[in-house]
Amino acid sequence: MKYLYIVDYWVPFPSSEYGGVISVIAENDVECHDILRDANYDTAYESKIMERVVAASRFILAENEPSGIVESFTT
């Protein structure tokens, strides 16, 4: 079973002026974290990624989609 995670961007102002949101398909929180950690976002705030993953809205997917980032909007 996989989930669609809607994760708030973890880089604070002023490095990220308006924040952002990243949509990720993953089996669990750990896989979601690993995908985001390895995706070339600002790594200075890597310690905040799991915090945002745990707080993210998540939705069960009806079909088995490949894991990965679906959409990303960050500033």
C-alpha positions as CSV (number, residue, x, y, z in Angstrom):
1,M,0.0,0.0,0.0
2,K,1.3,3.5,-0.9
3,Y,0.3,6.9,0.2
4,L,0.4,10.4,-1.3
5,Y,2.1,12.7,1.2
6,I,1.5,16.5,1.0
7,V,4.6,17.8,2.8
8,D,5.1,21.4,3.8
9,Y,8.6,22.7,2.8
10,W,10.9,22.7,5.8
11,V,13.2,25.6,4.9
12,P,12.2,28.7,6.9
13,F,12.1,32.4,5.9
14,P,14.3,34.1,4.7
15,S,16.0,31.2,2.9
16,S,12.6,30.2,1.6
17,E,10.5,33.3,1.2
18,Y,7.0,31.7,0.9
19,G,7.7,28.1,1.9
20,G,6.2,25.6,-0.4
21,V,4.6,22.1,-0.7
22,I,6.0,18.9,-2.0
23,S,3.7,15.9,-3.0
24,V,5.4,12.5,-2.6
25,I,4.3,8.9,-3.2
26,A,5.8,6.6,-0.6
27,E,5.0,3.4,1.3
28,N,5.8,5.0,4.8
29,D,7.3,7.9,6.6
30,V,10.9,6.6,6.3
31,E,10.7,6.2,2.5
32,C,9.1,9.6,2.1
33,H,11.9,11.1,4.2
34,D,14.6,9.4,2.2
35,I,13.1,10.5,-1.1
36,L,13.0,14.1,0.1
37,R,16.5,14.0,1.6
38,D,17.9,12.7,-1.6
39,A,16.1,15.2,-3.9
40,N,18.6,18.1,-3.8
41,Y,16.7,20.5,-1.7
42,D,18.5,22.8,0.8
43,T,20.3,20.3,3.1
44,A,21.0,22.8,5.8
45,Y,17.6,22.0,7.3
46,E,17.7,18.3,6.8
47,S,16.8,17.7,10.5
48,K,13.4,19.2,9.9
49,I,12.4,16.9,7.0
50,M,11.1,14.0,9.2
51,E,9.2,16.5,11.4
52,R,7.3,17.7,8.3
53,V,6.8,14.2,6.9
54,V,5.1,13.1,10.2
55,A,2.9,16.2,10.2
56,A,2.0,15.8,6.5
57,S,-1.5,15.0,5.2
58,R,-1.5,11.6,3.6
59,F,-3.9,9.8,1.4
60,I,-4.1,6.1,0.5
61,L,-3.6,5.4,-3.2
62,A,-6.1,3.2,-5.0
63,E,-3.3,1.9,-7.4
64,N,0.3,0.9,-6.8
65,E,2.2,3.9,-8.2
66,P,6.0,4.2,-8.3
67,S,7.5,6.0,-5.3
68,G,8.9,9.5,-5.8
69,I,8.1,13.2,-6.0
70,V,5.0,13.9,-7.9
71,E,4.9,17.7,-7.7
72,S,7.0,20.4,-6.0
73,F,6.5,24.1,-5.4
74,T,9.1,25.8,-3.3
75,T,10.4,29.4,-3.0
